[in-house]
């Protein structure tokens, strides 16, 4: 008769030896593109730069905080992370036996013909103890592989959530900048409409006095209507941009509270653009893709284990008797142990097909991982190259705006002096307004370039910079 101590030792021994794993050794896939640092390396890790240290405008910081608290897509992603965390805990717990307290009371009548004592009788049976039911002994690492797969799925979901946060922060900043830019353009077109209305009234008076032709009147009238159309278009665009901002923030906003003069926006912190493999490999979307590969790698281990026997154990230990008082007596001790194994002999190729599917899925995930890295490389490289051309474009646009404003002043002077026709004024005015509108667009593109580069380098995960970032020169 096996003593309880011997049974405990046997179970502990089984737990110790059931540690074999058939998972392939994981090797991180080498990127298919050459990633090298193209600039002098900086000590600033952009991925660790807190978004409050990058977005310097207080109003924008408040909007980002509201979005992180209220955005429902981010909330769903965070809840999904917690759900997968619990699923991992469930799968991990399957490696250990579940011990249950068991108890039963049976009352049974035995007929005279079966009693063996010549008369019928009623028997009471009491039982109490501990039991383990169908605990699988993980000799070949099937459960361990499934646990690792669940862990990597959880980590992938966490990286997906982090990637969504980076995207949300960039979208909120872009929406706020876009709204302020379109609002500035609407104000500019409104001022143009008012100026053209005054010009139209003035030229109409001159026409009535015989000092201007009807052509001048019609040209001024056409210019006025063009300005009205332009004003309405930018008003619609500003309304749409503000609605988009409210959607991202997740609540209704007061325009007057969040409006700011376009030229008073605090610029974003300039960041070094260092393109190294470490920068790309630490991006949340790349880390998510790698976790998915690791999950598929663990699934291969589980598929391999399916070719070997599955051994399970059911056991119980306790006391039994015909009366409740007997349950504590040494003579009432009882135990049972029932090992069971299942070995696949003929499955018509199902296990092999499952292994092939797992291996193919890993190959698919590796290809997707390479694609994510390539897209990350392109995104960073495009923004790095665009930052310099946009700086040059903005400088040129500023010079062009100053030049067109001066041309408009001269055209008005020559028209008032009777040297040129009003058509020359309109041409100069159109050039000036278009230049100012383009100036706003170009500055918006430069801001977008900065925030996109910050996101592309993994920035936006932290609110405050975890480590001291070097000050700007």
HUKA-V366943 format. One record per residue. N is the residue number from 1. RES is the residue in one letter. PSI is psi in whole degrees, -180 to 180 (* if undefined). BURIAL is 1 if it has 9 or more other C-alpha atoms within 8 Angstrom, else 0. D_FIRST is the distance of its C-alpha to the first C-alpha in Angstrom with 2 decimals. Layout:
n->(N N)
res->(RES RES)
psi->(PSI PSI)
burial->(BURIAL BURIAL)
d_first->(D_FIRST D_FIRST)
This chain:
n->(1 2 3 4 5 6 7 8 9 10 11 12 13 14 15 16 17 18 19 20 21 22 23 24 25 26 27 28 29 30 31 32 33 34 35 36 37 38 39 40 41 42 43 44 45 46 47 48 49 50 51 52 53 54 55 56 57 58 59 60 61 62 63 64 65 66 67 68 69 70 71 72 73 74 75 76 77 78 79 80 81 82 83 84 85 86 87 88 89 90 91 92 93 94 95 96 97 98 99 100 101 102 103 104 105 106 107 108 109 110 111 112 113 114 115 116 117 118 119 120 121 122 123 124 125 126 127 128 129 130 131 132 133 134 135 136 137 138 139 140 141 142 143 144 145 146 147 148 149 150 151 152 153 154 155 156 157 158 159 160 161 162 163 164 165 166 167 168 169 170 171 172 173 174 175 176 177 178 179 180 181 182 183 184 185 186 187 188 189 190 191 192 193 194 195 196 197 198 199 200 201 202 203 204 205 206 207 208 209 210 211 212 213 214 215 216 217 218 219 220 221 222 223 224 225 226 227 228 229 230 231 232 233 234 235 236 237 238 239 240 241 242 243 244 245 246 247 248 249 250 251 252 253 254 255 256 257 258 259 260 261 262 263 264 265 266 267 268 269 270 271 272 273 274 275 276 277 278 279 280 281 282 283 284 285 286 287 288 289 290 291 292 293 294 295 296 297 298 299 300 301 302 303 304 305 306 307 308 309 310 311 312 313 314 315 316 317 318 319 320 321 322 323 324 325 326 327 328 329 330 331 332 333 334 335 336 337 338 339 340 341 342 343 344 345 346 347 348 349 350 351 352 353 354 355 356 357 358 359 360 361 362 363 364 365 366 367 368 369 370 371 372 373 374 375 376 377 378 379 380 381 382 383 384 385 386 387 388 389 390 391 392 393 394 395 396 397 398 399 400 401 402 403 404 405 406 407 408 409 410 411 412 413 414 415 416 417 418 419 420 421 422 423 424 425 426 427 428 429 430 431 432 433 434 435 436 437 438 439 440 441 442 443 444 445 446 447 448 449 450 451 452 453 454 455 456 457 458 459 460 461 462 463 464 465 466 467 468 469 470 471 472 473)
res->(X X X X X X X X X X X X X X X X X X X X X X X X X X X X X X X X X X X X X X X X X X X X X X X X X X X X X X X X X X X X X X X X X X X X X X X X X X X X X X X X X X X X X X X X X X X X X X X X X X X X X X X X X X X X X X X X X X X X X X X X X X X X X X X X X X X X X X X X X X X X X X X X X X X X X X X X X X X X X X X X X X X X X X X X X X X X X X X X X X X X X X X X X X X X X X X X X X X X X X X X X X X X X X X X X X X X X X X X X X X X X X X X X X X X X X X X X X X X X X X X X X X X X X X X X X X X X X X X X X X X X X X X X X X X X X X X X X X X X X X X X X X X X X X X X X X X X X X X X X X X X X X X X X X X X X X X X X X X X X X X X X X X X X X X X X X X X X X X X X X X X X X X X X X X X X X X X X X X X X X X X X X X X X X X X X X X X X X X X X X X X X X X X X X X X X X X X X X X X X X X X X X X X X X X X X X X X X X X X X X X X X X X X X X X X X X X X X X X X X X X X X X X X X X X X X X X X X X X X X X X X X X X X X X X X X X X X)
psi->(126 126 155 -37 -42 -38 -42 -41 -40 -42 -41 -38 -41 -41 -35 -42 -13 64 14 140 139 14 139 148 128 133 126 129 138 135 143 -4 150 120 115 151 127 -7 170 127 141 155 -7 121 108 -34 -24 -2 115 146 -23 -23 -10 -50 107 -9 126 -39 -43 -39 -41 -40 -41 -42 -43 -41 -43 -29 -30 -19 124 -33 -42 -35 -44 -43 -41 -40 -35 -39 -46 -37 -45 -30 -45 -36 -36 -42 -39 -47 -38 -36 -20 -16 -20 151 145 116 126 143 130 143 147 153 125 129 123 137 128 124 161 -39 -19 -3 -30 -6 7 4 156 161 163 128 135 136 128 142 139 144 -164 146 150 126 121 50 121 126 116 64 -35 16 19 -50 -37 -39 -43 -35 -43 -39 -43 -37 -45 -32 -39 -46 -36 -41 -36 -42 -38 -39 -43 -41 -38 -36 -44 -44 -42 -46 -44 -38 -40 -46 -44 -41 -40 -46 -42 -40 -46 -36 -47 -33 -40 -38 -35 -41 -40 -43 -32 -42 -37 -42 -42 -41 -40 -30 -41 -41 -41 -45 -40 -45 -34 -39 -41 -35 -42 -25 1 16 -4 155 164 -31 -41 -39 -47 -35 -42 -38 -43 -43 -37 -45 -36 -42 -36 -44 -45 -40 -44 -38 -45 -29 -43 -43 -41 -41 -43 -41 -37 -38 -41 -39 -43 -39 -42 -39 -30 21 164 136 150 119 -44 -31 -34 0 147 147 133 -35 2 5 134 132 159 155 132 135 149 141 91 116 96 164 -36 -37 -47 -41 -18 2 142 -39 -35 -41 -36 -45 -37 -38 -35 -37 -45 -36 -44 -35 -40 -35 -31 -42 -41 -38 -37 -39 -22 -17 -14 167 146 120 129 159 131 128 157 154 127 -149 150 153 176 -2 156 -32 -22 -12 -23 -3 146 -34 -10 5 142 152 161 143 132 84 152 142 152 125 120 126 -46 105 11 35 11 -47 -41 -39 -41 -39 -41 -41 -43 -41 -40 -38 -39 -43 -40 -45 -35 -43 -40 -36 -45 -37 -40 -42 -42 -43 -38 -43 -46 -42 -47 -46 -42 -45 -35 -43 -34 -28 -37 -42 -34 -35 -45 -38 -40 -39 -44 -38 -37 -42 -41 -41 -44 -38 -43 -34 -42 -39 -38 -41 -44 -39 -42 -40 -45 -34 -44 -28 -2 16 -44 165 169 -22 -37 -36 -43 -42 -44 -36 -42 -42 -40 -47 -40 -38 -42 -40 -42 -31 -42 -43 -42 -41 -37 -42 -38 -41 -42 -39 -43 -47 -32 -40 -40 -46 -42 -29 9 12 144 -2 -31 145 -44 150 121 -38 156 120 144 143 155 146 *)
burial->(0 0 0 0 0 0 1 0 0 0 0 0 0 1 1 0 0 1 1 1 1 1 1 0 0 0 0 0 0 0 0 0 0 0 0 0 1 0 0 0 0 0 0 0 0 1 1 1 1 1 1 1 1 1 1 1 1 0 0 1 1 0 1 1 0 1 1 1 0 1 1 0 0 1 1 0 1 1 0 1 1 0 0 1 1 0 1 1 0 0 1 1 0 0 1 0 1 0 0 0 0 1 0 0 0 0 0 0 0 1 1 1 0 0 1 0 0 0 1 1 1 0 1 1 1 1 1 1 1 1 1 1 1 0 1 1 1 1 1 1 1 1 1 1 1 1 1 1 1 1 1 1 1 1 1 1 1 1 1 1 1 1 1 1 1 1 1 1 1 1 1 1 1 1 1 1 1 1 1 1 1 1 1 1 1 1 1 1 1 1 0 1 1 0 0 1 1 0 1 1 0 0 1 1 0 1 1 0 0 0 0 1 0 0 0 1 1 0 1 1 1 0 1 1 0 0 1 1 0 1 1 1 0 1 1 0 1 1 1 0 1 1 0 1 1 1 0 1 1 1 0 0 0 0 0 0 0 0 0 0 0 0 0 0 0 0 0 1 0 0 0 0 0 1 1 1 0 0 1 1 1 1 1 1 1 1 1 1 1 1 1 1 1 1 1 1 1 1 1 1 1 1 1 1 1 1 1 1 1 1 1 1 1 1 1 1 1 1 1 1 1 1 1 0 0 1 1 0 0 0 0 1 1 0 0 0 0 0 0 0 0 0 0 0 0 0 0 0 0 0 1 0 0 1 1 0 0 1 1 0 1 1 0 0 1 1 0 1 1 1 0 1 1 1 0 1 1 0 1 1 1 0 1 1 0 1 1 0 0 1 1 0 1 1 0 0 1 1 0 1 1 0 0 1 1 0 1 1 0 0 1 1 0 1 1 0 0 0 0 1 1 1 0 1 1 1 0 1 1 0 1 1 1 0 1 1 1 1 1 1 1 1 1 1 1 1 1 1 1 1 1 1 1 1 1 1 1 1 1 1 1 1 0 1 1 0 0 0 0 0 0 0 0)
d_first->(0.00 3.78 6.24 9.49 11.48 9.86 10.29 13.81 14.61 13.84 16.08 18.68 18.82 19.46 22.13 23.72 24.10 25.19 28.71 30.71 33.94 36.36 39.19 42.48 43.84 46.35 49.94 52.62 55.33 58.64 61.50 63.90 66.87 68.10 67.68 69.79 71.33 74.93 76.12 75.91 72.48 72.31 69.92 69.49 66.37 67.64 64.14 63.65 67.10 66.66 68.61 70.49 71.76 72.91 74.39 76.91 78.49 77.17 77.70 75.67 72.85 72.73 72.65 69.75 67.79 68.45 67.39 64.08 63.41 64.70 64.36 62.10 61.29 59.95 57.99 56.37 55.49 53.96 51.86 50.69 49.53 47.48 46.03 44.91 43.51 41.18 40.28 39.33 37.09 35.37 34.89 33.71 31.06 29.57 28.16 25.72 22.97 24.18 21.99 22.84 22.51 21.59 22.43 23.42 25.01 25.38 27.88 27.99 30.34 29.31 32.42 33.33 33.01 29.32 28.24 27.64 29.37 32.86 33.47 32.72 30.80 29.83 26.29 25.42 22.07 21.46 19.07 19.29 17.55 17.95 17.86 19.02 20.95 22.08 22.30 24.10 23.14 26.63 26.36 30.02 31.60 32.53 31.79 33.21 36.34 36.75 36.41 39.10 41.28 41.08 41.96 45.00 46.11 46.06 48.08 50.47 51.06 51.75 54.27 55.82 56.26 57.86 60.16 61.18 62.04 64.26 65.98 66.49 68.10 70.43 71.30 72.20 74.42 76.04 76.64 78.26 80.46 81.41 82.37 84.51 86.11 87.01 88.23 90.47 91.77 92.45 94.40 96.32 97.22 98.22 100.54 101.93 102.55 104.41 106.48 107.38 108.30 110.73 112.10 112.59 114.50 116.63 117.50 118.24 120.73 122.29 122.56 124.33 126.67 127.33 125.65 122.72 122.32 120.28 118.08 117.12 116.24 114.07 112.31 111.51 110.34 108.07 106.59 105.93 104.05 102.01 100.95 100.00 97.78 96.16 95.55 93.85 91.63 90.40 89.93 87.66 85.76 85.33 84.06 81.47 80.32 79.94 77.95 75.64 75.24 74.32 71.73 70.07 70.19 68.84 71.44 75.14 77.33 80.81 83.07 85.27 82.34 80.97 84.26 85.61 88.65 87.82 89.54 87.85 84.26 82.55 81.80 78.29 77.08 77.91 74.88 74.67 73.68 71.37 69.85 66.93 63.69 61.77 63.83 63.07 59.39 58.82 60.46 58.10 58.86 58.13 54.88 53.93 54.64 52.55 49.56 49.82 49.71 46.55 44.96 45.90 44.56 41.13 41.35 41.76 38.41 36.76 38.68 37.58 33.90 34.34 34.64 31.04 27.74 26.64 22.91 21.47 18.17 17.27 14.43 14.08 12.65 14.19 14.93 16.17 18.31 21.55 23.57 24.09 23.78 20.16 19.10 19.12 17.22 13.94 12.94 13.73 11.22 10.05 9.33 10.44 11.53 14.54 16.50 19.97 22.94 26.61 29.01 32.73 34.32 37.62 38.98 42.66 43.20 42.04 39.88 42.70 45.21 43.19 43.10 46.84 47.52 45.66 47.60 50.88 50.27 49.87 53.16 54.84 53.67 54.97 58.33 58.43 57.61 60.54 62.74 61.89 62.81 66.04 66.99 66.22 68.36 71.20 71.05 71.26 73.88 76.07 76.09 76.76 79.75 80.99 81.15 84.05 86.02 85.59 86.94 89.97 90.34 90.25 92.87 95.09 94.61 95.64 98.79 99.50 99.22 101.65 104.03 104.01 104.62 107.66 108.87 108.65 110.71 113.39 113.41 113.99 116.74 118.50 118.21 119.65 122.45 123.18 122.39 119.37 118.29 115.38 113.44 113.11 111.66 109.14 108.04 107.58 105.78 103.36 102.65 102.06 99.72 97.75 97.43 96.13 93.64 92.45 92.20 89.71 87.75 87.68 86.42 83.73 82.69 82.52 80.26 78.04 77.87 76.68 73.99 72.80 72.60 70.65 68.14 68.07 67.14 64.20 66.03 65.29 61.60 62.32 64.65 65.49 65.48 62.29 64.10 67.73 69.85 73.04 76.21 78.72 81.81)
